[in-house]
Amino acid sequence: MTETPPQTAGEWRRAGALHYRAGRLGEAEAATRESVRLEPRDTATLANLGAILRAQRRTAEALEVLDQALGLAPADASVLLNRATS
C-alpha cells in the first residue's frame, strides 16, 4: 500500500513535525517550507521552521523566520519563546 503524499498546509506541517521528531532535519525543513508556501501567514508553522533551522545551527535564518512570524503576531507566546532561545 502506497502512502498518499501531503496535499494541504496542515498535512505538510504534520509531516514536518514527524520528520523533526525523528531527527530528519532536512526533510523536516522541506516539508515545513512547503506548508509555509501554502499558508505564509501561519505563525505556528513559521515558529516550527525557526526551530528546525535553529536545530541545524542556522541561527541567522531562524531569527529571520521568527521575526517574520512576530511581524504577523507580535504577542504569540510560542514565537516569542522560540525567538528568545535562538
N, CA, C and O atoms as CSV, one atom per row, in Angstrom:
chain,resi,resn,atom,element,x,y,z
A,1,MET,N,N,0.840,-1.176,0.000
A,1,MET,CA,C,0.000,0.000,0.000
A,1,MET,C,C,0.886,1.240,0.000
A,1,MET,O,O,1.811,1.342,0.805
A,2,THR,N,N,0.610,2.173,-0.890
A,2,THR,CA,C,1.392,3.386,-1.019
A,2,THR,C,C,0.742,4.516,-0.232
A,2,THR,O,O,-0.473,4.707,-0.279
A,3,GLU,N,N,1.565,5.255,0.486
A,3,GLU,CA,C,1.061,6.375,1.271
A,3,GLU,C,C,0.879,7.588,0.360
A,3,GLU,O,O,1.747,7.885,-0.461
A,4,THR,N,N,-0.232,8.278,0.501
A,4,THR,CA,C,-0.503,9.475,-0.275
A,4,THR,C,C,0.352,10.629,0.250
A,4,THR,O,O,0.388,10.867,1.457
A,5,PRO,N,N,1.038,11.347,-0.639
A,5,PRO,CA,C,1.847,12.473,-0.166
A,5,PRO,C,C,0.968,13.595,0.383
A,5,PRO,O,O,-0.204,13.699,0.021
A,6,PRO,N,N,1.525,14.427,1.248
A,6,PRO,CA,C,0.750,15.543,1.804
A,6,PRO,C,C,0.207,16.445,0.696
A,6,PRO,O,O,0.841,16.623,-0.344
A,7,GLN,N,N,-0.962,17.003,0.935
A,7,GLN,CA,C,-1.594,17.898,-0.037
A,7,GLN,C,C,-1.830,19.292,0.537
A,7,GLN,O,O,-1.634,20.294,-0.149
A,8,THR,N,N,-2.247,19.348,1.786
A,8,THR,CA,C,-2.622,20.632,2.389
A,8,THR,C,C,-1.486,21.157,3.260
A,8,THR,O,O,-0.552,20.430,3.599
A,9,ALA,N,N,-1.589,22.426,3.613
A,9,ALA,CA,C,-0.591,23.026,4.502
A,9,ALA,C,C,-0.526,22.274,5.828
A,9,ALA,O,O,0.559,22.047,6.364
A,10,GLY,N,N,-1.666,21.894,6.349
A,10,GLY,CA,C,-1.704,21.156,7.613
A,10,GLY,C,C,-1.026,19.798,7.512
A,10,GLY,O,O,-0.318,19.380,8.429
A,11,GLU,N,N,-1.243,19.119,6.406
A,11,GLU,CA,C,-0.596,17.821,6.205
A,11,GLU,C,C,0.918,17.985,6.082
A,11,GLU,O,O,1.674,17.180,6.625
A,12,TRP,N,N,1.364,19.018,5.373
A,12,TRP,CA,C,2.802,19.283,5.256
A,12,TRP,C,C,3.389,19.649,6.625
A,12,TRP,O,O,4.496,19.231,6.964
A,13,ARG,N,N,2.635,20.435,7.409
A,13,ARG,CA,C,3.099,20.817,8.743
A,13,ARG,C,C,3.279,19.576,9.623
A,13,ARG,O,O,4.285,19.443,10.320
A,14,ARG,N,N,2.298,18.673,9.585
A,14,ARG,CA,C,2.397,17.427,10.368
A,14,ARG,C,C,3.560,16.566,9.883
A,14,ARG,O,O,4.269,15.973,10.697
A,15,ALA,N,N,3.761,16.490,8.581
A,15,ALA,CA,C,4.892,15.722,8.044
A,15,ALA,C,C,6.211,16.322,8.534
A,15,ALA,O,O,7.128,15.597,8.917
A,16,GLY,N,N,6.295,17.649,8.517
A,16,GLY,CA,C,7.497,18.309,9.019
A,16,GLY,C,C,7.756,17.999,10.476
A,16,GLY,O,O,8.896,17.759,10.875
A,17,ALA,N,N,6.700,18.003,11.272
A,17,ALA,CA,C,6.841,17.711,12.703
A,17,ALA,C,C,7.293,16.269,12.929
A,17,ALA,O,O,8.124,16.009,13.799
A,18,LEU,N,N,6.754,15.339,12.156
A,18,LEU,CA,C,7.162,13.936,12.283
A,18,LEU,C,C,8.628,13.760,11.907
A,18,LEU,O,O,9.368,13.059,12.597
A,19,HIS,N,N,9.044,14.385,10.827
A,19,HIS,CA,C,10.459,14.314,10.428
A,19,HIS,C,C,11.347,14.925,11.506
A,19,HIS,O,O,12.404,14.382,11.827
A,20,TYR,N,N,10.919,16.049,12.059
A,20,TYR,CA,C,11.706,16.724,13.100
A,20,TYR,C,C,11.896,15.812,14.310
A,20,TYR,O,O,13.006,15.659,14.819
A,21,ARG,N,N,10.804,15.215,14.759
A,21,ARG,CA,C,10.879,14.307,15.919
A,21,ARG,C,C,11.763,13.100,15.651
A,21,ARG,O,O,12.364,12.547,16.573
A,22,ALA,N,N,11.842,12.692,14.390
A,22,ALA,CA,C,12.667,11.541,14.015
A,22,ALA,C,C,14.123,11.948,13.742
A,22,ALA,O,O,14.962,11.100,13.439
A,23,GLY,N,N,14.413,13.245,13.852
A,23,GLY,CA,C,15.775,13.714,13.635
A,23,GLY,C,C,16.151,13.908,12.181
A,23,GLY,O,O,17.324,14.096,11.861
A,24,ARG,N,N,15.169,13.865,11.302
A,24,ARG,CA,C,15.416,14.072,9.872
A,24,ARG,C,C,15.198,15.549,9.543
A,24,ARG,O,O,14.163,15.934,8.999
A,25,LEU,N,N,16.185,16.356,9.881
A,25,LEU,CA,C,16.015,17.806,9.830
A,25,LEU,C,C,15.874,18.349,8.413
A,25,LEU,O,O,15.119,19.296,8.190
A,26,GLY,N,N,16.585,17.769,7.459
A,26,GLY,CA,C,16.436,18.218,6.068
A,26,GLY,C,C,15.029,17.995,5.553
A,26,GLY,O,O,14.444,18.873,4.919
A,27,GLU,N,N,14.485,16.815,5.828
A,27,GLU,CA,C,13.122,16.508,5.406
A,27,GLU,C,C,12.113,17.367,6.164
A,27,GLU,O,O,11.108,17.803,5.601
A,28,ALA,N,N,12.389,17.605,7.447
A,28,ALA,CA,C,11.507,18.452,8.254
A,28,ALA,C,C,11.464,19.865,7.680
A,28,ALA,O,O,10.400,20.472,7.568
A,29,GLU,N,N,12.632,20.373,7.321
A,29,GLU,CA,C,12.682,21.722,6.742
A,29,GLU,C,C,11.916,21.785,5.432
A,29,GLU,O,O,11.121,22.701,5.219
A,30,ALA,N,N,12.151,20.816,4.551
A,30,ALA,CA,C,11.474,20.821,3.247
A,30,ALA,C,C,9.957,20.766,3.403
A,30,ALA,O,O,9.242,21.519,2.743
A,31,ALA,N,N,9.467,19.898,4.253
A,31,ALA,CA,C,8.020,19.775,4.453
A,31,ALA,C,C,7.444,21.041,5.077
A,31,ALA,O,O,6.369,21.498,4.689
A,32,THR,N,N,8.158,21.601,6.038
A,32,THR,CA,C,7.659,22.797,6.714
A,32,THR,C,C,7.681,23.994,5.770
A,32,THR,O,O,6.773,24.825,5.800
A,33,ARG,N,N,8.705,24.085,4.938
A,33,ARG,CA,C,8.735,25.171,3.945
A,33,ARG,C,C,7.575,25.057,2.961
A,33,ARG,O,O,7.026,26.071,2.529
A,34,GLU,N,N,7.201,23.835,2.608
A,34,GLU,CA,C,6.048,23.653,1.722
A,34,GLU,C,C,4.774,24.120,2.414
A,34,GLU,O,O,3.916,24.735,1.780
A,35,SER,N,N,4.642,23.837,3.700
A,35,SER,CA,C,3.492,24.317,4.454
A,35,SER,C,C,3.468,25.842,4.477
A,35,SER,O,O,2.412,26.452,4.308
A,36,VAL,N,N,4.633,26.456,4.686
A,36,VAL,CA,C,4.717,27.928,4.686
A,36,VAL,C,C,4.365,28.483,3.309
A,36,VAL,O,O,3.707,29.518,3.203
A,37,ARG,N,N,4.801,27.798,2.260
A,37,ARG,CA,C,4.468,28.261,0.911
A,37,ARG,C,C,2.954,28.289,0.706
A,37,ARG,O,O,2.417,29.202,0.078
A,38,LEU,N,N,2.274,27.274,1.247
A,38,LEU,CA,C,0.819,27.189,1.086
A,38,LEU,C,C,0.069,28.134,2.021
A,38,LEU,O,O,-0.997,28.637,1.666
A,39,GLU,N,N,0.612,28.375,3.205
A,39,GLU,CA,C,-0.020,29.268,4.193
A,39,GLU,C,C,1.056,30.176,4.803
A,39,GLU,O,O,1.500,29.943,5.928
A,40,PRO,N,N,1.469,31.201,4.066
A,40,PRO,CA,C,2.598,32.030,4.509
A,40,PRO,C,C,2.337,32.846,5.772
A,40,PRO,O,O,3.282,33.379,6.355
A,41,ARG,N,N,1.109,32.956,6.203
A,41,ARG,CA,C,0.799,33.748,7.393
A,41,ARG,C,C,0.529,32.883,8.635
A,41,ARG,O,O,0.047,33.385,9.651
A,42,ASP,N,N,0.836,31.607,8.549
A,42,ASP,CA,C,0.633,30.688,9.676
A,42,ASP,C,C,1.824,30.797,10.624
A,42,ASP,O,O,2.892,30.239,10.371
A,43,THR,N,N,1.622,31.521,11.709
A,43,THR,CA,C,2.737,31.786,12.615
A,43,THR,C,C,3.236,30.528,13.324
A,43,THR,O,O,4.420,30.439,13.647
A,44,ALA,N,N,2.368,29.566,13.569
A,44,ALA,CA,C,2.806,28.318,14.206
A,44,ALA,C,C,3.783,27.577,13.299
A,44,ALA,O,O,4.782,27.033,13.769
A,45,THR,N,N,3.496,27.557,12.010
A,45,THR,CA,C,4.387,26.888,11.072
A,45,THR,C,C,5.697,27.649,10.933
A,45,THR,O,O,6.763,27.042,10.834
A,46,LEU,N,N,5.622,28.971,10.926
A,46,LEU,CA,C,6.851,29.761,10.890
A,46,LEU,C,C,7.693,29.505,12.137
A,46,LEU,O,O,8.918,29.419,12.053
A,47,ALA,N,N,7.045,29.383,13.284
A,47,ALA,CA,C,7.771,29.079,14.521
A,47,ALA,C,C,8.419,27.703,14.426
A,47,ALA,O,O,9.551,27.520,14.875
A,48,ASN,N,N,7.712,26.734,13.845
A,48,ASN,CA,C,8.285,25.400,13.653
A,48,ASN,C,C,9.513,25.474,12.748
A,48,ASN,O,O,10.537,24.853,13.032
A,49,LEU,N,N,9.408,26.234,11.658
A,49,LEU,CA,C,10.535,26.371,10.742
A,49,LEU,C,C,11.724,27.010,11.458
A,49,LEU,O,O,12.867,26.600,11.258
A,50,GLY,N,N,11.451,28.010,12.288
A,50,GLY,CA,C,12.521,28.624,13.067
A,50,GLY,C,C,13.220,27.616,13.968
A,50,GLY,O,O,14.445,27.620,14.082
A,51,ALA,N,N,12.439,26.757,14.604
A,51,ALA,CA,C,13.024,25.730,15.480
A,51,ALA,C,C,13.860,24.737,14.683
A,51,ALA,O,O,14.925,24.318,15.137
A,52,ILE,N,N,13.391,24.360,13.506
A,52,ILE,CA,C,14.136,23.431,12.655
A,52,ILE,C,C,15.460,24.057,12.222
A,52,ILE,O,O,16.504,23.406,12.265
A,53,LEU,N,N,15.412,25.309,11.809
A,53,LEU,CA,C,16.641,25.998,11.395
A,53,LEU,C,C,17.605,26.136,12.565
A,53,LEU,O,O,18.813,25.959,12.407
A,54,ARG,N,N,17.065,26.453,13.740
A,54,ARG,CA,C,17.908,26.565,14.931
A,54,ARG,C,C,18.569,25.224,15.251
A,54,ARG,O,O,19.740,25.194,15.631
A,55,ALA,N,N,17.844,24.124,15.105
A,55,ALA,CA,C,18.398,22.795,15.358
A,55,ALA,C,C,19.521,22.458,14.381
A,55,ALA,O,O,20.387,21.636,14.680
A,56,GLN,N,N,19.500,23.095,13.214
A,56,GLN,CA,C,20.549,22.904,12.219
A,56,GLN,C,C,21.683,23.924,12.395
A,56,GLN,O,O,22.589,24.013,11.566
A,57,ARG,N,N,21.614,24.682,13.482
A,57,ARG,CA,C,22.607,25.723,13.791
A,57,ARG,C,C,22.662,26.820,12.723
A,57,ARG,O,O,23.719,27.383,12.438
A,58,ARG,N,N,21.509,27.101,12.151
A,58,ARG,CA,C,21.371,28.163,11.155
A,58,ARG,C,C,20.630,29.322,11.823
A,58,ARG,O,O,19.512,29.677,11.449
A,59,THR,N,N,21.296,29.894,12.822
A,59,THR,CA,C,20.670,30.861,13.715
A,59,THR,C,C,20.184,32.103,12.977
A,59,THR,O,O,19.072,32.568,13.230
A,60,ALA,N,N,20.982,32.645,12.080
A,60,ALA,CA,C,20.570,33.868,11.371
A,60,ALA,C,C,19.284,33.630,10.585
A,60,ALA,O,O,18.391,34.477,10.587
A,61,GLU,N,N,19.185,32.485,9.914
A,61,GLU,CA,C,17.968,32.164,9.163
A,61,GLU,C,C,16.792,31.947,10.102
A,61,GLU,O,O,15.673,32.373,9.817
A,62,ALA,N,N,17.052,31.281,11.225
A,62,ALA,CA,C,15.994,31.049,12.205
A,62,ALA,C,C,15.436,32.372,12.712
A,62,ALA,O,O,14.221,32.551,12.796
A,63,LEU,N,N,16.329,33.294,13.049
A,63,LEU,CA,C,15.881,34.592,13.558
A,63,LEU,C,C,15.082,35.361,12.509
A,63,LEU,O,O,14.109,36.037,12.842
A,64,GLU,N,N,15.486,35.260,11.253
A,64,GLU,CA,C,14.753,35.934,10.176
A,64,GLU,C,C,13.322,35.405,10.070
A,64,GLU,O,O,12.373,36.179,9.941
A,65,VAL,N,N,13.180,34.085,10.124
A,65,VAL,CA,C,11.850,33.461,10.034
A,65,VAL,C,C,11.008,33.825,11.262
A,65,VAL,O,O,9.821,34.127,11.141
A,66,LEU,N,N,11.627,33.793,12.427
A,66,LEU,CA,C,10.888,34.121,13.653
A,66,LEU,C,C,10.497,35.590,13.686
A,66,LEU,O,O,9.426,35.928,14.190
A,67,ASP,N,N,11.335,36.461,13.165
A,67,ASP,CA,C,10.967,37.873,13.067
A,67,ASP,C,C,9.788,38.066,12.118
A,67,ASP,O,O,8.926,38.913,12.352
A,68,GLN,N,N,9.757,37.276,11.048
A,68,GLN,CA,C,8.616,37.314,10.126
A,68,GLN,C,C,7.339,36.919,10.871
A,68,GLN,O,O,6.301,37.562,10.712
A,69,ALA,N,N,7.418,35.867,11.678
A,69,ALA,CA,C,6.259,35.427,12.456
A,69,ALA,C,C,5.837,36.497,13.458
A,69,ALA,O,O,4.645,36.747,13.641
A,70,LEU,N,N,6.816,37.125,14.106
A,70,LEU,CA,C,6.481,38.190,15.069
A,70,LEU,C,C,5.834,39.384,14.389
A,70,LEU,O,O,5.000,40.065,14.985
A,71,GLY,N,N,6.208,39.638,13.160
A,71,GLY,CA,C,5.562,40.709,12.409
A,71,GLY,C,C,4.086,40.439,12.182
A,71,GLY,O,O,3.282,41.366,12.083
A,72,LEU,N,N,3.737,39.172,12.102
A,72,LEU,CA,C,2.333,38.779,11.910
A,72,LEU,C,C,1.570,38.693,13.224
A,72,LEU,O,O,0.381,39.006,13.283
A,73,ALA,N,N,2.264,38.264,14.281
A,73,ALA,CA,C,1.611,38.052,15.583
A,73,ALA,C,C,2.596,38.415,16.695
A,73,ALA,O,O,3.237,37.530,17.263
A,74,PRO,N,N,2.722,39.697,17.009
A,74,PRO,CA,C,3.737,40.151,17.961
A,74,PRO,C,C,3.580,39.609,19.383
A,74,PRO,O,O,4.540,39.640,20.154
A,75,ALA,N,N,2.421,39.125,19.740
A,75,ALA,CA,C,2.206,38.633,21.106
A,75,ALA,C,C,2.126,37.108,21.174
A,75,ALA,O,O,1.760,36.563,22.215
A,76,ASP,N,N,2.461,36.413,20.089
A,76,ASP,CA,C,2.370,34.949,20.060
A,76,ASP,C,C,3.441,34.352,20.970
A,76,ASP,O,O,4.635,34.502,20.712
A,77,ALA,N,N,3.014,33.683,22.024
A,77,ALA,CA,C,3.931,33.175,23.046
A,77,ALA,C,C,4.924,32.157,22.486
A,77,ALA,O,O,6.098,32.187,22.856
A,78,SER,N,N,4.487,31.267,21.612
A,78,SER,CA,C,5.407,30.258,21.076
A,78,SER,C,C,6.479,30.898,20.208
A,78,SER,O,O,7.638,30.483,20.236
A,79,VAL,N,N,6.093,31.903,19.442
A,79,VAL,CA,C,7.079,32.597,18.608
A,79,VAL,C,C,8.049,33.382,19.482
A,79,VAL,O,O,9.259,33.361,19.254
A,80,LEU,N,N,7.516,34.069,20.474
A,80,LEU,CA,C,8.380,34.823,21.397
A,80,LEU,C,C,9.374,33.903,22.097
A,80,LEU,O,O,10.545,34.253,22.245
A,81,LEU,N,N,8.919,32.741,22.525
A,81,LEU,CA,C,9.814,31.791,23.201
A,81,LEU,C,C,10.888,31.285,22.246
A,81,LEU,O,O,12.069,31.252,22.595
A,82,ASN,N,N,10.478,30.890,21.038
A,82,ASN,CA,C,11.462,30.436,20.046
A,82,ASN,C,C,12.468,31.529,19.724
A,82,ASN,O,O,13.662,31.260,19.588
A,83,ARG,N,N,11.992,32.757,19.602
A,83,ARG,CA,C,12.884,33.885,19.290
A,83,ARG,C,C,13.854,34.127,20.434
A,83,ARG,O,O,15.032,34.396,20.199
A,84,ALA,N,N,13.379,34.034,21.656
A,84,ALA,CA,C,14.231,34.302,22.815
A,84,ALA,C,C,15.302,33.241,22.996
A,84,ALA,O,O,16.373,33.526,23.532
A,85,THR,N,N,15.025,32.014,22.552
A,85,THR,CA,C,16.001,30.933,22.750
A,85,THR,C,C,16.879,30.691,21.528
A,85,THR,O,O,17.707,29.780,21.528
A,86,SER,N,N,16.703,31.498,20.493
A,86,SER,CA,C,17.530,31.333,19.287
A,86,SER,C,C,18.816,32.110,19.390
A,86,SER,O,O,19.628,32.084,18.465
